[in-house]
Amino acid sequence: MKRQLRNRIFGLAAGTVAFGVISACGGGGGGLSVADGGIRGTGSSVGPVSGFGSVFVNGVKFSTDGIPNQTVDSDDGIEFETDLSKGMILRIEGQWRDDGTGTADQLIYDDTLRGPVDQVVADPSGAGEFVTLTVMGQTVRVDRQTVVRGTTYATLLSGAAISDHVRVSAWRQADGSYRAGYIETIAVDATDVELEGRVSAVDTSQNRFTIGTITVEYDELSVNFGSGLTESDLETATVLEVEGSLSGTVLTASSIDRDDARRFSRNAGDDIQLTATIDASYSPSGATARPGEFRIGELTVRVTDATELDDDLEVSDLNEGLLVQVEGRFLSDTVVEAEEIELRDGNAKVEGVISSAADNAFFIGGVEVRVVPTTAFTAEDGSDVSFETLPIGTTTVEVEGVEKQQGAEVFIEALKVEVDDEPASAADRIQYELEGKLAAISPSAITVLGVTIDATSASYADNSQAEIISRFGNGEVLVLEVEYSRDGNNFTAVEIELEENDDD
């Protein structure tokens, strides 16, 4: 995530925490009331998988017992529930209830991209916040919330070339780039690639068109057109998905379909839960701040006076690029009225060994981390990990999440928890790093994420202590990245850096 986005949403995190799905907020239509045994929605739930033992999507534990053999509708080699991975963007048809459970009738998965990597470029600022991959000419952003398999985020940060192919599950951004929820290195297979992107140079007389740097060729007599497409539709298509065989920069298509925005299409049920990035920022449709609307893919999301905004979100925060979870009901095939909107973009982090864990919470370097159903637990080496199997006091754990406050308590609500692949050295077990909103500062101490840290001997990177104190005193919301250590029950800052806005 860009730093200006991090800084913009750091001021949003306050309010009551619910260790379950977002609470019902009334409204008419569909199944969003809590009648009929607490059913709050019937329709589609689309978002990244956060756990198994059933399938967790959008904070709901969906039972898949009613699906024969727990099969997944996919043509990408994902046949069963056991083939799914955390971070993959999944569509579930079914029902969800007020108690955080649901029943899945159908699981649907489709890769966004699958094929060779042209280039790997690490965050040019040197901060290591993201890596940019070019996959068959398409730009893919991998950040610390992305679940990485087959390689590691650290390896990607090194900029080393990738000789394997990759499988990518991602959200398409307004500028045509992709933000990955999941990326995995897979075996090279040029006969089975998948490409999505903006279409140009369509020539149906020659059976070809272009997506980025790739020329797509097809045989109109044998290619499979999906989602009701016909060859004549190619003339007006803006974004398409193609599967087939790749030779150099020519992709011979076996199938052509609409892009992944079809994940959010209306089905028999009128209700929808979705997690996605905003493509067009909120704009009011009347004289007051609400009502108004913003856009996700081809969907217009309507915000009303009854829409509940979680995490202290304001409609002015609903800007392009922000990752949000929306629950609502379809008013038409392209318009959803939002019942609730929740922040799903990380704005805080902490890294170090865990000192203690209990009751769906743990502590790293004095920072409290709370676990919710949308938390994805991963291990750098790809092994399975859960809250119950988190290493205590031995291995570095990195947390990305949302800074929240409940009364006087400040904590991180975790989005992703990743465990290193080997134990930390004795020296590293007392070293920590955090990033969060500055809550208090004096010449001798700072308070960030609820932890007061001695800053007497700390070095300030790029910014003087006096400047930070002055700007904080003038009411600015400042985000600090702090490297610090533990000495007994005390914490001492080693380096303090102010995270400035930039456009990297």
N, C-alpha and C positions, 0 to 999 in steps of 0.2 A: 504494500500500500504506500502511496506517496506520502511524504512527511506532512505536506500541507493538509492532507486528509486526516492523518493521525492527529494533528494539532487541532483541527476543527472539531473533531468528535471527542476530544478529551474532556470537554466541559459537559458532556451529556450524561455522565455515569453517576446517577444517584437514584434513590428510590427503593421500593420494597423488592426483595428477592423472593421468587417462588421456585422451590426445587421440584419443578415439574413443567408441564407445558404452560403456555401463556393462558391466563385466566379468561373465562368466557365473559363477553362484554355485551351480550344482548344483540338486538337488531333483528330485523325480520328476514324471512326467506330461508331456504335451504335447511340445514340441520344445525345451525350455529346456536340454537337455544340449548338448554341443558335438560330438556325433557327426554322421554323415552330412554330411561336408564343412563342419562348423562351424555347422550350423543351430541357432539358439538359440530360435527361436520361429516358430510357424505360427498365424496367426489375425488379430487386429486390432491396428493401431497408430493411436492417436488422440491428436492434439496439434497445436500450432501449426506451420505451415510455417516453417522457418528458412532454406531455401535451395533453389536449383534447379540444373539440370544433372543430370537426374533430380529427385526430390523428397526433400528432407530433412525428416523428422519424427522427433521423439524421438531425435535424434542418429544416425539411420540414413539412409544414402543409398539410397533405393528406386529401382531401375530401373523405368521405365514402358514399356520397349520392347515388352512383350508385350500392352499394351492398345491395341487398334486406334485409331489417330489420337490416342492419349493423351486419350481422352474422360473427362469427369468426370460421375458420376451426380449431377445437381442439377437443381432446377427454378427456380433463382434467377438465371439468365442466366450461370452459370459452366459453360461447355460443354466446355472443353478445359484441359489442364494450363497452357497459356499464359495462361488467364484467372485462375488462382490468384495470390494475393499472399502475401508473407511475413506471418505473424501470423494468417492464417486457420486456424481449427481444422478439420483434415481427418481423415477416417477412411480408412485404407488397409487393404485385405484383401490378405494375402500372407504372405511369409516374411521373416525377418531373421536375419542370420548374425553369428557372433562377431567377424568382421573389420570390422563397421560398415557392411556393405552389405546390401541386401535386394532382393526382387523383389515388385513390386506387381502384383496381379491385378485390383484395382478401386480407384478413387478416388471417395470419396463426400463431398460438401460440402453444407451447408445453412446459410443465414443464420440468425442468432438473431433479429434485428430488422431491418426495412427499412421506412423511412417517415419522417414529419416529426419534427422536434425541437421540443419544447415550451419547453425552458429550458436554459440553460448557466450553471453556477455553478462558479467556481474555488474551489480549496482555501481555506476560510475562515481558515486560520491564516496565509495569506500566504506559506507556504513553497513553493508551486507544485508540491507532490508529486502532486496529482491534480486532475481536473476531473470534475464530476458533470453528466451530460446526462440530461434526461428525454425519452424517446422514446415517444410515444403512451402516456404515463402510466407507463412503466417506467423505473426508475432505473438508469443505466449509469455505471460508474466507469471513467474513462480515466486511466491513470497513465503513468509514463515508460517502462514496458515495452511499452505498447500501440503497435502500428504504426499510424500515422495517415497517411491518404492523402486528397488533394483539398483539404485544409486543413493546418494545422500545429498542433503541440501549443502553441506560443507563442500562436497565434491563439485557441485554445480557452481558454487561461489568461486571455485578455483579457475573457472572458465575453461576447463579441459574439454576437448572435443568429445562428442558422444558418437561412437561407431554403431551402436545398436539403434534399433527403431524405438520409438516411444509411443505409449498409449496416453492420451490426454483427455480428461473430463473437465470441461471449463465453461465459463460464462463468456459470451461474446460481448465486448464493450462497444460503446457508441462510436468509437474511432476505428472499429474493425479489428482491434487486437483482442486477445483472449486473456482472461485471468483464470489460472488453473486451480481447481479444487483438488485435483489428483493428477499425478504424473508418474509413469512407471516405464522403466526401460524393458523392452521385450526383444525377442529374437528377430533378426532381419528377415522379412518376408515381403519382397517386392510385388508378389501376386495378391497381397491382401493389405491394401492401404486405404485410408479414409481421409478425405480432405473437405474442409468447409471454408467458405469465404465468399467475398464479394465477386459477382460475376461481371465479366466484360467481354467485349469482342465476340458476341454471339453470332454464329454463322450456321444456321440450320441447314443451309444448302450443302455445306461441307461437313456437317455433323461434328461441329466443334465449338468450344467456347473457352474462355480463359478465367482462371481463378488465381490471382496474384502472379506468381512466376511459372505456374503450371498450365499447360495446354491440355484441356480435357477433350478426348475424342470418344465418340460413341457410335454404335450401330443401332439405328432407330428400330430395327426389327427384333433385336435381342435384348437391348438394355431394359432394365426394370425401372419404370417410373413409379415413385412412391407418393403417398398422400394425395392422390388424385391428379398429379402432374401429368401434362402431356408435352409433346415436343414443342408445340406452339407456345406453351407457357414460358419456355426458356427465353423468349424474346423480351419478356417484361420482368423476369426474375431479378432480384437484387442480390440475394444470398442463397447459395445452394450447398448441399452436402453430396459428395460423390464417393463411391467406393469402387475399387477395381485394382488394376495392375499398373505399376509405375516403371517406366523405362526412361531414365534421364529426367527430363522435364515434361514428359508426355504421360498422362494418366489415361489409360483405356478403361472406360467406365463399364462396370457391370450393373450398377444401380445409380440413380439420380433421385434425390429427395429434397424436400424443403429443409431448411436449417434447423438447428436444435431448439429454436424458439417454439417449435411444435410441442416441446415438453409441457408448455403452459396452456395448451389448447383445451377448450371446454369439452367435457365428456358428459355422460349421462347424469352424473351428480352436478349440482349447481355450486358446490362449495370448493374452495381451493386454499391450500397452504403452499407457499412458495418461498424459497430463498434464492435471491438473485441480486445482481447489481443494477442500480438505477441507470437507465439510458438517457432519459431526459428529465431534468430537474423539476421539482415541484413548481407549479405556477398557480396562483389563485384564480378562481373562475368567477369571483364576485367582488364586492367592495371590501369585504373583510378577509382576514387571513385564511379562513376556511369558509366555504368549501373550496377545493382545488383539486389538482391532479398531477401525477407524474407518470412516466412511461417505463415499463420493463418489457423489452422485446417489442412484440406487436400489441401488448396489453396496455391499456390505459388504466391506471390504478386511481380510483377516485377517493379522496379524503373528505370526510364529512365532519360535522360537529360532534358526531357520536363516535368517531374513530379514536381508539385508545392508542396513544403514542407512549411506548415503554422507554426506559433508560433515559428519561428526561429529554427525549427527542423533541425538537420543534420542527414545524413544517419547513422552516428556513434551512434546516439541516439536511433535508431530503434532496441532495444534490447528485449530479451525475457521478458515477463511480462508487457510491456508497453501497455496501452489501447489507441488505435488510431481509428480514423475514416478514411476510405479509400473510395475514389470514383474512379471508373475506368470501364474498359470494359473487357469482357472475350476474351482471345485469343484462349483458348481451355476450356474444361470442368474443368480443374484444374489450369489454369494459368490466372491471372488477371493483366492487365497492368494498373498501378495506374496513374490517372490523377492528383489527389491531395491527400495529407495525412495531417491529422490534429490531434493534441494532444487532447485526451479526459481523461487524467489522472490528477487529482487535484494535485497542488503543492503549494497551498496557502490556508489559511483559516482566518476567523475572526468571533468572537462571541461577542454578546452584543445586546443592544436595538438599533433600528434604530432611527437616529435623523431626517432624512428627506428623501423623495423619490419623484422623478419626472423624466419624460422622460426616462423610462426604466433604471433608475439607482437609487441607494440609498446609504446612508452613515451609517456606524457603526464604532464608535470610530475613526472618521476621515478617515477611509478607504472607498474609492469609490468602489461600487460593481455594475457591469453592467450586465444586463439581456439580454440573447440571446435566440433564439428558442430552443436550446438544454438545457436550464435551467429547472430543475425539481423543482417545488415548493411542499413541503410536510409539514405536521403538525405532531408533535409527537403523538397526540391523534388520528390520522387518518382522521381528518376532512379535508374538501377541503380548499385550500388556493391558492391565485393567487397574482400577483404583485399588483393588485388593492386593495386587501384586507389585505396586510401586515400591522401588527400593528406598529404604530409609537410611540416610546417613552415609551412603556409599557411592552413589552414582549421580552424575549431574543430570538434572531435569530442566527442560526449558518449557515455559508456559507462555502462551499468547492468549489474551482475553480482553474483557471489558472491565474497566475500573468502575467500581460501584461503591455506594455508601448506604449504610443502613443505620440510622441514628449516628452514634459516634464511631461506628466500625467502618473502616475502609478496607476493601478487599478486591481481588480480581475474580471475576466469574470466568472460568476457563472455557475457551473455545477449542484449544488444542494443547495437549500435554505430550511432550516427546521426551523419551528416555534415551540417554547416550548408550552406545553399544559396548562400553567397557567402564569399569569402576574408575572414579576420579582418584588422583594421587592424594596423599595426605595433605599436601599444601593446598590443593585445589578445593578441598572439602570445607575450607573456611573462606573461600572467595565467592563473591556473588556479583550479579549485574541485574539492574532493574531499569525500567523505563516507565515513568508515570508523571502525573501532574504534580507540580510543586504546591504543597499545602502550607508550608511555613519555612522561613529562612531567617537566620541571624548570622553574625560573623563567625559563630562557633558551631552551628548545626543546621541541618535541613531536615524536613519531613516530607517524605514521598511514599505513596501507597501505604500510609498508616505507620511507617517506620521512621523513627527519628535517628539520624546518623550524624556522628561527630564529623564535622567538616573543617576542624581547626587546621589540619595539615594537608588538606586535599589540594590537588592542582586543578585549575579550572581551564578546560580546553577552549581556546578561541574567545572566550568571554570572561571578563573580570568578575569577581565576586560582587564588587560594588555595582556593576551594571545590572546583574541579575537581581540584586536586592532592590535597586531603584525601579526596575521595570515591574517587579512583583508588587512593590509598594504602590505603583500607579494603576494596579488592577489588572495587569495583563495575565492571561492564562499561559503559564510557561510549562513546557514539558522538559524534564531532565532525564538524561541517561547517566546512571551512576554506577561506577565500579567501586565495590566496598568489601571489607573483610570483617570477620568476627573475632573478637577477643573476649572470651568468656561470655557474658551476657550483653556485651556492648558491640556496636557496629561503628566502624570507622571508614570514612570515604577515602578512596585512593585518587579517583579522578571524577570530575563532574563536568558534564557537557550539556549545553543548552541545545535542544533540538529545534533548529530554525526551520521556517517554511522554505521549501524549494520546489523546483519543478523537475527533479531528476526522475 
